[in-house]
Amino acid sequence: MSVFTHTHTRRALLTAAAAILLITSCGKKEETVGVSSVTVTPSRIEIIEGGSAALSARVSPEAASDRAVAWSSSDRSVATVDKTGTVQGLKPGTATVTATAEGKSGTCTVTVKAKAVNVTEVTLDKTELTLTEGETETLTATVKPDNADNRKVTWSSDKTDVATVDGAGKVTAVKAGEAVVTVTTENGGKTATCKVTVKAKTVSVTEVTMDKTELTLTEGETETLTATVRPDNADNRKVTWSSDKTEIATVDGAGKVTAVKAGEAVVTVTTEDGGKTASCKVTVKAKVVPVTGVDVKPWSVTIGANGTTKLTCTVAPSNATNRNVRWESDNPSVATVDSDGNVRAVSAGVAKVSAVTEDGGFRSGCTVTVKEFSSGFEVGGLFYKTAKGYSMDFVEVTGNPGGGKYSGEVVVPGTVEYDGITYTVKGVGDRAFEGCGDLRKVTISEGIYKIGAYAFIGCGNLERVILPSTLENIDGSNPVFTGCSKLEITATAPKEGQEFYHYVYDGALYMHIGREKTEKLRWIPEKKTGTVVIKEGTTEITQCSIYLTNVDKIVIPGSVKLIDIYTFVSCKTPLVLELNWKTKEDVDEITTNMSDPSSFFFNGTDRSAVKVTVPKGTKSYYESHWLWSNLGGIVERP
């Protein structure tokens, strides 16, 4: 019953009651009728949070004297009711609304439901999607707000022949083309779309073959190979061609093979899709070029008995197919020849040594004259003699047998020719340049191996000696450069990997022996003044190394393990020796290794005027040994 109906009924009842009262008042005393019951309609309602509803109350009996109704709510935080019976929902919950008249009451159970949360939008995780035929991918829909009451969605595709979508958003690519997949919310009909591009399924290459697996060509010839790609409907049928030895055979982009020179190569075809390969072995044969002649050099040569020489031959043309030759001697009792053209002298005489071509039998020869070796001779102002310990064709420079002296600038050659025979110079002999006061410069050529004892002693005006990288032996038992007061030495740099050579450091001459890990001090210039610092890392100081008349101090590093006798010969005094051995063992080792621990060590030097400085804390080590304790005093350095 509506509020309007209830009010209208109440007014009619009041009018009837007034009439009755009027009638009764005219005739008899008024009778009071009480309320027997109150009924609320409806007895149960549901409203939305913030909504309202009208209730009506029926008072029985209709003749009740007082039909006024009072309304109330059991929980005004959930629902309120006004004096007309209008209920207002405030928050989710349940309340009892009561209508009361003259102590009688009726009720209505009011359930307030939460206000509905509607969908505002829907989005997809992808707005564009690319698939290949047969592929699938699931799209994800996000409904907003997160607390929407109805989050149900439906999926659809505008072109199911291109792409389909199921109820879970799973998209299946059907055929090449484009389709639009749409998601729609059940609440509100909100939508989002994804453009789906379907590509045709790729047909991959499974193999490639060639029409030939072996091919034989002659230099300059060409042939085209054919490649077949499988399957026939493969999408990408592109191939590339390559040769593993382009100097033998090349191949272009069309498979055309060109033979370059004799040999074997492998031509490979490779598919761009999948990298499938096939190969063909290409054998290139040389083009036959006949020999037209041969030339032997030299045409004539003179060698000593038991000497050797090498002949060379040139076959024409240079690209002749068969360049083999046979060597022969017409007089093997004079000279023999091996298959490489190496000639060996047997006895004095003349022989013809020839090269004969295998193709065509062309011949060319050299006249070989064999002479006896000379044990001593003079060439270009230098005198030579057979080197000790070598064959007759190895010689060394010697002094002038007539007593004359060499002067000016002298070059000691690596080879020298005498009487038609070429001799190898192996060294500078003992005393070769002794006392040559007018000698200024000596250049010793590459290949020379040694310098003998006293070789340059007393050459007071000698300014420079140039040593070869091949030098391995400078006499270490006797003076070599003593008395060369103006001398500077230059050493030619060694070849890479050379283990044995001489070098100059701070004007001094050192010798390197790599296999023994040895660095030897061989010579210090006599013109040196002030302080001599021996190179760190030096392991030996050899005999006759130091002959110094203008030096005040000599620094010897702790790396030195051996000091030979005659080391400090005729040195200027007072002299300071700065020693750097730091342990007793090192000091003991030095003195133990001395080949002759005697007075010859400081021969010609005033021992009392030689002072020794040693590292701090080591003085006692040096004082316990005869060599250092017998000098002019030992002082520890700070």
C-alpha positions as CSV (number, residue, x, y, z in Angstrom):
1,M,0.0,0.0,0.0
2,S,1.4,3.4,-1.0
3,V,1.8,6.4,1.3
4,F,-1.0,8.2,-0.6
5,T,-3.5,5.3,-0.1
6,H,-2.7,5.1,3.6
7,T,-3.2,8.8,4.1
8,H,-6.5,8.9,2.2
9,T,-7.9,6.0,4.2
10,R,-6.9,7.6,7.4
11,R,-8.8,10.8,6.5
12,A,-12.0,8.8,5.6
13,L,-11.8,7.1,8.9
14,L,-11.5,10.3,10.7
15,T,-14.5,11.8,8.8
16,A,-16.6,8.7,9.7
17,A,-15.6,8.9,13.3
18,A,-16.5,12.5,13.5
19,A,-19.9,11.7,12.1
20,I,-20.4,9.0,14.6
21,L,-19.4,11.3,17.4
22,L,-21.8,13.9,16.1
23,I,-24.6,11.3,16.0
24,T,-23.8,9.9,19.4
25,S,-23.3,13.2,20.9
26,C,-26.7,14.0,20.1
27,G,-28.1,11.0,21.7
28,K,-25.7,9.1,24.0
29,K,-22.3,8.8,25.5
30,E,-19.2,8.2,23.0
31,E,-17.7,4.6,22.9
32,T,-13.8,4.0,22.6
33,V,-12.6,1.3,20.1
34,G,-9.0,0.0,20.7
35,V,-6.4,-1.2,18.2
36,S,-6.1,-4.9,17.9
37,S,-3.2,-5.2,15.4
38,V,-0.8,-3.4,13.0
39,T,0.3,-5.0,9.7
40,V,3.2,-3.6,7.7
41,T,3.2,-4.1,3.9
42,P,5.5,-5.4,2.5
43,S,7.0,-7.4,5.4
44,R,10.3,-7.8,3.6
45,I,12.2,-5.5,1.2
46,E,15.6,-5.2,-0.5
47,I,16.9,-1.8,-1.5
48,I,20.3,-0.6,-2.9
49,E,22.6,1.5,-0.8
50,G,21.4,5.1,-1.2
51,G,17.9,4.0,-2.5
52,S,14.5,4.3,-0.8
53,A,11.1,2.5,-0.5
54,A,7.6,3.3,0.9
55,L,6.0,1.1,3.5
56,S,2.3,1.1,4.6
57,A,0.7,0.2,7.9
58,R,-2.8,-1.2,8.3
59,V,-4.4,-0.7,11.7
60,S,-7.1,-3.1,12.8
61,P,-9.9,-2.8,13.4
62,E,-10.9,0.0,11.1
63,A,-13.1,1.4,13.8
64,A,-10.2,1.8,16.1
65,S,-10.5,5.1,17.9
66,D,-6.8,6.0,17.6
67,R,-5.3,4.9,14.3
68,A,-2.1,7.0,14.5
69,V,1.1,5.1,13.6
70,A,4.7,5.7,14.8
71,W,7.6,4.4,12.6
72,S,11.1,3.3,13.9
73,S,14.3,1.5,12.7
74,S,16.2,-1.1,14.6
75,D,19.5,0.1,13.1
76,R,19.5,3.7,11.9
77,S,23.1,3.3,10.5
78,V,21.7,0.7,8.0
79,A,18.3,2.2,7.3
80,T,16.1,5.0,8.4
81,V,12.3,5.5,8.2
82,D,10.3,8.7,8.3
83,K,6.8,9.4,9.8
84,T,5.2,8.5,6.4
85,G,6.9,5.1,6.3
86,T,9.5,6.0,3.7
87,V,12.7,3.9,4.2
88,Q,16.1,5.2,3.2
89,G,19.1,2.7,2.7
90,L,22.3,4.0,4.1
91,K,24.8,1.1,4.1
92,P,24.8,-2.6,3.4
93,G,23.2,-4.6,6.2
94,T,19.8,-5.6,7.7
95,A,17.4,-3.5,9.9
96,T,13.9,-4.0,11.2
97,V,11.4,-1.2,10.5
98,T,8.5,-1.2,13.0
99,A,5.1,0.5,12.8
100,T,3.4,1.0,16.2
101,A,-0.2,2.1,17.1
102,E,-1.6,2.0,20.7
103,G,1.1,-0.5,21.7
104,K,0.4,-2.8,18.8
105,S,3.1,-3.1,16.1
106,G,4.0,-4.7,12.7
107,T,7.5,-5.0,11.1
108,C,9.3,-5.1,7.8
109,T,12.8,-6.7,7.4
110,V,14.9,-4.3,5.3
111,T,18.0,-5.6,3.6
112,V,20.3,-2.9,2.2
113,K,22.6,-4.1,-0.6
114,A,25.8,-2.5,-1.7
115,K,25.6,-0.1,-4.6
116,A,26.4,-1.9,-7.9
117,V,30.0,-1.2,-9.3
118,N,29.8,-0.9,-13.1
119,V,32.5,-1.6,-15.7
120,T,34.2,1.6,-17.0
121,E,36.6,0.1,-19.6
122,V,38.3,-3.0,-20.9
123,T,41.8,-3.2,-22.4
124,L,43.9,-5.9,-24.2
125,D,47.6,-6.7,-23.5
126,K,48.2,-6.4,-27.3
127,T,46.6,-4.1,-29.9
128,E,48.5,-5.8,-32.8
129,L,49.4,-9.4,-33.2
130,T,51.3,-11.2,-36.0
131,L,51.0,-14.9,-36.4
132,T,51.9,-17.5,-39.0
133,E,49.2,-19.9,-40.3
134,G,48.5,-22.5,-37.6
135,E,50.0,-20.6,-34.8
136,T,48.1,-19.6,-31.7
137,E,48.4,-17.0,-29.0
138,T,46.2,-16.0,-26.1
139,L,45.2,-12.4,-25.5
140,T,44.6,-11.1,-22.0
141,A,41.7,-8.7,-21.2
142,T,41.8,-6.3,-18.3
143,V,38.4,-5.1,-16.9
144,K,38.3,-1.8,-15.0
145,P,37.7,-1.0,-12.2
146,D,39.1,-4.0,-10.4
147,N,36.1,-4.2,-8.1
148,A,33.4,-4.2,-10.9
149,D,30.6,-6.5,-10.0
150,N,30.2,-8.1,-13.4
151,R,33.6,-8.8,-15.1
152,K,32.3,-11.2,-17.7
153,V,33.5,-10.7,-21.3
154,T,32.9,-12.2,-24.7
155,W,35.3,-12.6,-27.6
156,S,34.7,-12.3,-31.3
157,S,36.6,-12.1,-34.6
158,D,35.4,-10.0,-37.6
159,K,37.0,-12.5,-40.0
160,T,36.9,-16.0,-38.7
161,D,38.3,-17.3,-42.0
162,V,41.5,-15.4,-41.2
163,A,41.6,-15.8,-37.4
164,T,39.4,-17.3,-34.8
165,V,39.2,-16.6,-31.0
166,D,37.7,-18.7,-28.3
167,G,36.0,-17.8,-25.0
168,A,39.4,-17.6,-23.2
169,G,40.9,-15.2,-25.7
170,K,43.0,-17.8,-27.6
171,V,43.6,-16.6,-31.1
172,T,44.2,-19.2,-33.9
173,A,45.7,-18.1,-37.2
174,V,43.7,-19.7,-40.1
175,K,45.0,-18.2,-43.3
176,A,47.0,-15.2,-44.5
177,G,45.2,-11.9,-44.1
178,E,44.0,-9.4,-41.4
179,A,41.3,-9.7,-38.8
180,V,40.1,-7.7,-35.8
181,V,39.5,-9.6,-32.5
182,T,37.2,-7.8,-30.2
183,V,36.5,-8.3,-26.4
184,T,33.2,-7.0,-25.1
185,T,32.1,-6.6,-21.4
186,E,28.8,-8.0,-20.4
187,N,28.3,-5.0,-18.1
188,G,28.2,-1.8,-20.1
189,G,29.2,-3.3,-23.4
190,K,32.7,-1.8,-23.2
191,T,35.1,-3.0,-26.0
192,A,38.8,-3.3,-26.9
193,T,40.3,-4.6,-30.2
194,C,43.5,-6.2,-31.5
195,K,44.5,-6.2,-35.1
196,V,45.7,-9.7,-36.1
197,T,47.9,-10.2,-39.1
198,V,48.3,-13.7,-40.3
199,K,51.3,-14.6,-42.5
200,A,51.4,-17.5,-44.8
201,K,53.3,-20.5,-43.4
202,T,57.0,-20.6,-44.6
203,V,58.2,-23.5,-46.6
204,S,61.8,-24.1,-45.4
205,V,64.7,-25.5,-47.4
206,T,65.5,-29.1,-46.5
207,E,68.5,-29.8,-48.7
208,V,70.6,-28.7,-51.7
209,T,72.4,-30.9,-54.2
210,M,74.8,-30.3,-57.1
211,D,74.7,-31.9,-60.5
212,K,78.4,-32.9,-60.0
213,T,80.4,-33.9,-56.9
214,E,83.7,-34.1,-58.8
215,L,85.0,-31.9,-61.6
216,T,88.3,-32.0,-63.5
217,L,89.5,-29.0,-65.5
218,T,92.7,-27.8,-67.1
219,E,94.2,-24.4,-66.2
220,G,92.1,-21.7,-67.8
221,E,89.0,-23.9,-68.5
222,T,85.5,-23.1,-67.1
223,E,82.4,-25.1,-66.3
224,T,79.1,-24.2,-64.6
225,L,77.7,-26.3,-61.8
226,T,73.9,-26.5,-61.2
227,A,72.4,-26.5,-57.7
228,T,69.0,-28.0,-56.9
229,V,67.1,-26.7,-53.8
230,R,64.5,-28.9,-52.1
231,P,61.6,-28.8,-51.7
232,D,60.5,-27.2,-55.0
233,N,58.1,-24.9,-53.2
234,A,60.6,-23.6,-50.7
235,D,60.0,-19.9,-50.1
236,N,63.7,-18.8,-50.1
237,R,65.7,-20.6,-52.8
238,K,68.7,-18.2,-52.8
239,V,72.2,-19.8,-52.7
240,T,75.8,-18.6,-52.5
241,W,78.9,-20.1,-54.0
242,S,82.4,-20.3,-52.6
243,S,85.8,-22.0,-53.2
244,D,88.1,-23.0,-50.3
245,K,91.2,-22.3,-52.5
246,T,90.6,-19.4,-54.9
247,E,94.2,-19.6,-56.0
248,I,93.4,-23.0,-57.6
249,A,89.7,-22.5,-58.7
250,T,87.2,-19.7,-58.4
251,V,83.4,-19.7,-58.7
252,D,81.0,-16.9,-59.4
253,G,77.5,-16.2,-58.2
254,A,76.0,-18.4,-61.0
255,G,78.1,-21.4,-60.1
256,K,80.6,-20.9,-63.0
257,V,83.9,-22.5,-62.0
258,T,87.2,-21.2,-63.4
259,A,90.4,-23.3,-63.2
260,V,93.3,-21.0,-62.1
261,K,96.3,-23.3,-61.4
262,A,97.1,-27.0,-60.8
263,G,95.8,-28.4,-57.5
264,E,92.6,-29.3,-55.8
265,A,89.9,-27.1,-54.4
266,V,86.4,-27.6,-53.0
267,V,83.5,-25.6,-54.4
268,T,80.5,-25.3,-52.0
269,V,77.0,-24.0,-52.5
270,T,75.1,-22.8,-49.4
271,T,71.4,-22.0,-49.1
272,E,70.5,-18.7,-47.6
273,D,67.6,-20.4,-45.8
274,G,68.9,-23.0,-43.3
275,G,72.5,-23.0,-44.4
276,K,72.3,-26.3,-46.3
277,T,75.4,-27.1,-48.3
278,A,76.6,-29.3,-51.1
279,S,80.1,-29.5,-52.4
280,C,82.1,-30.5,-55.5
281,K,85.8,-31.5,-55.5
282,V,87.5,-29.6,-58.3
283,T,90.8,-31.0,-59.7
284,V,92.8,-28.6,-61.8
285,K,95.5,-30.0,-64.1
286,A,98.4,-27.9,-65.3
287,K,98.5,-26.9,-68.8
288,V,101.4,-28.7,-70.5
289,V,104.1,-26.1,-71.3
290,P,107.2,-27.7,-73.0
291,V,110.8,-26.8,-72.0
292,T,112.7,-24.6,-74.5
293,G,116.1,-24.4,-72.8
294,V,118.2,-24.4,-69.6
295,D,120.9,-22.0,-68.3
296,V,123.5,-22.9,-65.6
297,K,125.1,-20.2,-63.4
298,P,128.0,-19.5,-63.0
299,W,129.5,-20.7,-66.3
300,S,132.8,-21.2,-64.6
301,V,134.1,-21.4,-61.0
302,T,137.3,-22.1,-59.2
303,I,137.4,-23.9,-55.8
304,G,139.9,-25.5,-53.5
305,A,140.5,-29.2,-53.0
306,N,137.7,-30.5,-50.8
307,G,135.9,-27.2,-51.2
308,T,132.3,-26.9,-52.3
309,T,130.1,-24.6,-54.3
310,K,126.5,-24.5,-55.5
311,L,125.4,-24.1,-59.1
312,T,121.9,-23.0,-60.1
313,C,120.0,-23.6,-63.2
314,T,117.1,-21.8,-64.8
315,V,114.6,-23.7,-67.0
316,A,112.8,-21.8,-69.7
317,P,110.1,-20.9,-69.9
318,S,109.4,-20.2,-66.2
319,N,105.9,-21.9,-66.5
320,A,107.2,-25.1,-68.2
321,T,105.3,-28.0,-67.0
322,N,108.2,-30.3,-66.4
323,R,111.1,-28.4,-64.9
324,N,113.1,-31.4,-63.6
325,V,116.8,-31.5,-64.4
326,R,119.6,-34.1,-64.0
327,W,123.0,-33.0,-62.8
328,E,126.2,-34.7,-64.0
329,S,130.0,-34.3,-64.0
330,D,132.2,-35.3,-66.9
331,N,135.1,-35.8,-64.6
332,P,134.1,-37.1,-61.1
333,S,137.7,-37.6,-60.1
334,V,138.0,-33.8,-60.2
335,A,134.5,-32.7,-59.0
336,T,131.2,-34.4,-58.2
337,V,127.7,-32.9,-58.1
338,D,124.5,-34.0,-56.3
339,S,120.9,-33.7,-57.4
340,D,120.6,-30.2,-56.1
341,G,123.6,-28.8,-58.0
342,N,126.0,-28.9,-55.0
343,V,129.6,-29.4,-56.3
344,R,132.4,-30.9,-54.2
345,A,136.0,-30.7,-55.3
346,V,137.9,-34.0,-55.2
347,S,141.4,-33.2,-56.7
348,A,143.2,-30.6,-58.8
349,G,142.0,-30.4,-62.4
350,V,139.1,-29.3,-64.5
351,A,135.6,-30.8,-64.8
352,K,132.5,-29.9,-66.8
353,V,129.4,-30.0,-64.5
354,S,126.1,-29.9,-66.5
355,A,122.3,-29.7,-65.9
356,V,120.2,-31.7,-68.4
357,T,116.4,-31.1,-68.6
358,E,114.1,-34.2,-68.3
359,D,111.8,-32.6,-70.9
360,G,113.6,-32.1,-74.2
361,G,117.1,-33.0,-73.0
362,F,118.4,-29.4,-73.1
363,R,121.9,-29.0,-71.6
364,S,123.9,-26.2,-69.9
365,G,127.1,-26.5,-68.0
366,C,129.8,-24.9,-65.7
367,T,133.6,-25.3,-66.0
368,V,134.8,-26.2,-62.5
369,T,138.5,-25.7,-61.8
370,V,139.9,-27.3,-58.7
371,K,143.1,-25.9,-57.1
372,E,144.9,-26.7,-53.9
373,F,144.2,-24.4,-50.9
374,S,146.8,-21.9,-49.7
375,S,147.7,-21.9,-46.0
376,G,148.6,-18.2,-46.0
377,F,148.2,-15.3,-48.4
378,E,147.6,-11.6,-48.7
379,V,144.6,-9.8,-50.3
380,G,143.9,-6.1,-50.3
381,G,146.5,-5.3,-47.7
382,L,145.3,-7.9,-45.1
383,F,147.1,-11.1,-44.4
384,Y,145.2,-14.4,-43.9
385,K,146.1,-17.9,-42.6
386,T,144.1,-21.1,-42.2
387,A,141.9,-20.9,-39.1
388,K,142.7,-23.4,-36.4
389,G,140.3,-26.2,-36.1
390,Y,138.6,-25.6,-39.5
391,S,138.9,-26.9,-43.1
392,M,141.4,-25.3,-45.5
393,D,138.8,-22.9,-46.9
394,F,138.2,-21.2,-43.5
395,V,140.8,-18.5,-42.7
396,E,141.4,-15.7,-40.2
397,V,143.1,-12.3,-40.3
398,T,146.6,-12.4,-39.0
399,G,149.3,-9.8,-38.4
400,N,151.7,-8.8,-41.1
401,P,154.3,-11.5,-41.3
402,G,156.8,-8.8,-42.4
403,G,156.2,-6.8,-39.2
404,G,154.4,-4.0,-40.9
405,K,151.5,-2.4,-39.1
406,Y,147.9,-1.9,-40.3
407,S,146.7,1.7,-40.3
408,G,143.7,3.9,-41.2
409,E,140.4,2.2,-41.7
410,V,140.3,-1.5,-42.1
411,V,137.3,-3.8,-43.1
412,V,137.6,-7.4,-42.2
413,P,135.5,-9.2,-44.9
414,G,133.3,-12.2,-44.4
415,T,134.8,-13.9,-47.5
416,V,138.0,-13.4,-49.5
417,E,139.1,-14.7,-52.9
418,Y,142.6,-15.8,-53.7
419,D,143.9,-17.6,-56.7
420,G,140.4,-18.3,-57.9
421,I,139.3,-19.8,-54.6
422,T,136.7,-18.2,-52.3
423,Y,137.7,-18.5,-48.6
424,T,135.4,-17.9,-45.6
425,V,136.8,-15.6,-43.0
426,K,136.0,-17.0,-39.5
427,G,137.9,-14.6,-37.2
428,V,140.4,-12.1,-36.2
429,G,143.5,-14.0,-35.1
430,D,145.7,-13.6,-32.0
431,R,147.7,-10.3,-32.0
432,A,146.3,-9.5,-35.5
433,F,146.3,-5.7,-34.9
434,E,148.7,-5.6,-31.9
435,G,150.5,-2.3,-31.6
436,C,149.0,-0.7,-34.7
437,G,149.3,2.9,-33.5
438,D,148.0,4.5,-36.7
439,L,144.9,2.3,-36.8
440,R,141.7,4.4,-36.6
441,K,138.7,2.2,-37.3
442,V,138.0,-1.6,-37.8
443,T,134.8,-3.0,-39.2
444,I,134.4,-6.7,-38.7
445,S,131.9,-8.2,-41.2
446,E,128.9,-10.5,-40.5
447,G,129.7,-14.2,-40.4
448,I,133.0,-13.7,-38.4
449,Y,132.9,-15.8,-35.3
450,K,135.8,-14.8,-33.0
451,I,138.4,-12.3,-31.9
452,G,141.7,-13.8,-30.6
453,A,144.0,-12.9,-27.6
454,Y,145.8,-9.5,-27.7
455,A,144.1,-8.8,-31.1
456,F,143.9,-5.0,-30.5
457,I,146.3,-4.5,-27.6
458,G,148.3,-1.3,-27.7
459,C,146.2,0.4,-30.5
460,G,146.4,3.8,-28.8
461,N,144.7,5.7,-31.6
462,L,142.0,3.2,-32.4
463,E,138.7,5.1,-32.2
464,R,136.1,2.6,-33.2
465,V,135.6,-1.2,-33.7
466,I,132.3,-2.4,-35.2
467,L,131.4,-5.9,-34.1
468,P,129.1,-8.3,-36.1
469,S,126.0,-9.9,-34.7
470,T,127.6,-13.3,-35.4
471,L,130.5,-12.8,-33.0
472,E,130.5,-15.5,-30.3
473,N,134.0,-15.5,-28.9
474,I,136.3,-12.7,-27.6
475,D,139.3,-14.2,-25.9
476,G,138.5,-14.0,-22.2
477,S,141.9,-15.3,-20.9
478,N,144.1,-12.5,-22.2
479,P,143.8,-8.8,-22.9
480,V,142.1,-7.9,-26.2
481,F,141.5,-4.1,-26.0
482,T,144.0,-3.1,-23.3
483,G,145.8,0.1,-24.2
484,C,143.0,1.3,-26.6
485,S,142.5,4.5,-24.6
486,K,140.4,6.2,-27.3
487,L,138.3,3.2,-28.3
488,E,134.5,3.0,-28.6
489,I,132.8,-0.3,-29.6
490,T,129.6,-0.6,-31.7
491,A,127.8,-4.0,-31.8
492,T,125.5,-4.9,-34.6
493,A,122.0,-5.8,-33.4
494,P,121.3,-9.6,-33.2
495,K,118.8,-11.4,-35.3
496,E,115.4,-12.2,-33.7
497,G,115.7,-15.3,-31.5
498,Q,119.5,-15.2,-31.5
499,E,120.8,-16.7,-28.2
500,F,124.4,-15.7,-28.3
501,Y,125.6,-12.2,-29.1
502,H,127.5,-9.1,-27.9
503,Y,125.9,-5.7,-27.2
504,V,126.9,-2.3,-25.8
505,Y,125.4,-0.7,-22.7
506,D,126.5,2.7,-21.4
507,G,129.6,2.3,-23.6
508,A,130.6,-1.0,-22.1
509,L,130.7,-4.3,-24.0
510,Y,128.5,-7.2,-22.7
511,M,128.0,-10.8,-23.9
512,H,124.6,-12.5,-23.8
513,I,124.2,-16.3,-23.6
514,G,120.5,-17.0,-23.7
515,R,120.6,-20.8,-23.2
516,E,122.7,-20.3,-20.0
517,K,120.9,-17.2,-18.9
518,T,124.2,-15.4,-18.6
519,E,125.2,-11.7,-19.0
520,K,129.0,-11.2,-19.1
521,L,130.8,-7.9,-18.8
522,R,133.7,-8.1,-21.3
523,W,135.1,-4.6,-21.5
524,I,134.8,-1.0,-20.2
525,P,136.3,1.9,-22.2
526,E,139.6,3.0,-20.7
527,K,138.6,6.6,-21.3
528,K,135.7,6.2,-18.9
529,T,135.8,8.8,-16.0
530,G,134.0,9.2,-12.7
531,T,131.7,6.4,-11.8
532,V,131.2,3.1,-13.5
533,V,127.8,1.4,-12.9
534,I,127.8,-2.2,-14.1
535,K,124.5,-3.1,-15.6
536,E,121.9,-4.7,-13.3
537,G,121.4,-8.3,-14.2
538,T,125.1,-8.9,-15.1
539,T,126.1,-12.4,-13.9
540,E,129.9,-12.5,-14.7
541,I,132.8,-10.0,-14.8
542,T,135.4,-11.6,-17.0
543,Q,139.2,-11.3,-17.0
544,C,140.7,-8.1,-18.2
545,S,137.3,-6.4,-18.1
546,I,138.4,-3.3,-16.1
547,Y,141.6,-1.4,-16.9
548,L,140.6,2.0,-15.6
549,T,142.9,4.9,-14.9
550,N,140.3,7.7,-14.6
551,V,137.5,6.1,-12.6
552,D,136.8,7.0,-8.9
553,K,134.0,4.5,-8.2
554,I,132.7,1.1,-9.5
555,V,129.2,-0.1,-8.6
556,I,128.8,-3.9,-8.8
557,P,125.2,-5.2,-8.7
558,G,124.1,-8.1,-6.5
559,S,123.3,-10.2,-9.6
560,V,127.0,-10.9,-10.2
561,K,127.9,-14.4,-9.4
562,L,131.5,-14.6,-10.7
563,I,134.4,-12.2,-10.8
564,D,137.5,-13.4,-12.6
565,I,141.2,-12.7,-11.7
566,Y,142.9,-9.6,-13.2
567,T,139.6,-7.8,-13.0
568,F,140.8,-4.6,-11.3
569,V,144.1,-4.3,-13.0
570,S,146.0,-1.0,-12.7
571,C,143.0,1.0,-11.5
572,K,143.3,4.6,-10.3
573,T,143.3,5.1,-6.6
574,P,141.7,6.1,-4.3
575,L,138.9,3.9,-5.6
576,V,135.5,3.1,-4.1
577,L,133.9,-0.3,-4.7
578,E,130.1,-0.3,-4.0
579,L,129.2,-3.9,-3.4
580,N,125.5,-5.0,-3.3
581,W,125.4,-8.7,-2.1
582,K,123.0,-8.7,0.8
583,T,123.4,-12.2,2.3
584,K,126.3,-14.2,3.7
585,E,125.6,-16.9,1.1
586,D,125.9,-14.5,-1.8
587,V,129.2,-13.1,-0.4
588,D,130.5,-16.7,0.1
589,E,129.5,-17.7,-3.5
590,I,131.3,-14.8,-5.1
591,T,134.6,-15.6,-3.3
592,T,134.1,-19.3,-3.9
593,N,133.7,-18.9,-7.6
594,M,136.9,-17.0,-8.1
595,S,139.1,-19.0,-10.3
596,D,142.3,-17.7,-8.7
597,P,141.8,-16.0,-5.3
598,S,145.2,-14.4,-5.2
599,S,146.9,-11.1,-5.4
600,F,146.5,-11.0,-9.2
601,F,142.9,-9.9,-8.5
602,F,144.1,-6.3,-7.9
603,N,147.3,-6.6,-9.9
604,G,149.0,-3.1,-10.2
605,T,146.4,-1.4,-8.0
606,D,147.1,-0.1,-4.5
607,R,144.9,-2.3,-2.4
608,S,145.1,-0.1,0.7
609,A,143.6,2.8,-1.4
610,V,140.5,0.7,-2.3
611,K,137.5,1.3,0.0
612,V,134.4,-0.9,0.0
613,T,130.8,0.2,0.8
614,V,128.3,-2.5,1.6
615,P,124.6,-2.7,2.4
616,K,123.5,-2.0,5.9
617,G,123.8,-4.9,8.2
618,T,126.3,-6.9,6.0
619,K,129.7,-5.6,7.1
620,S,130.5,-8.7,9.1
621,Y,130.0,-10.9,6.0
622,Y,132.6,-9.0,4.0
623,E,135.0,-8.7,7.0
624,S,135.1,-12.5,7.3
625,H,136.6,-13.0,3.8
626,W,140.3,-12.3,2.8
627,L,139.5,-10.5,-0.4
628,W,137.4,-7.6,0.9
629,S,138.9,-7.5,4.5
630,N,142.4,-6.8,3.0
631,L,141.4,-3.7,1.2
632,G,141.4,-0.1,2.6
633,G,138.3,-0.5,4.7
634,I,134.7,-1.6,4.7
635,V,131.8,0.9,5.4
636,E,128.1,0.2,5.6
637,R,125.9,2.4,3.6
638,P,122.9,4.0,5.4
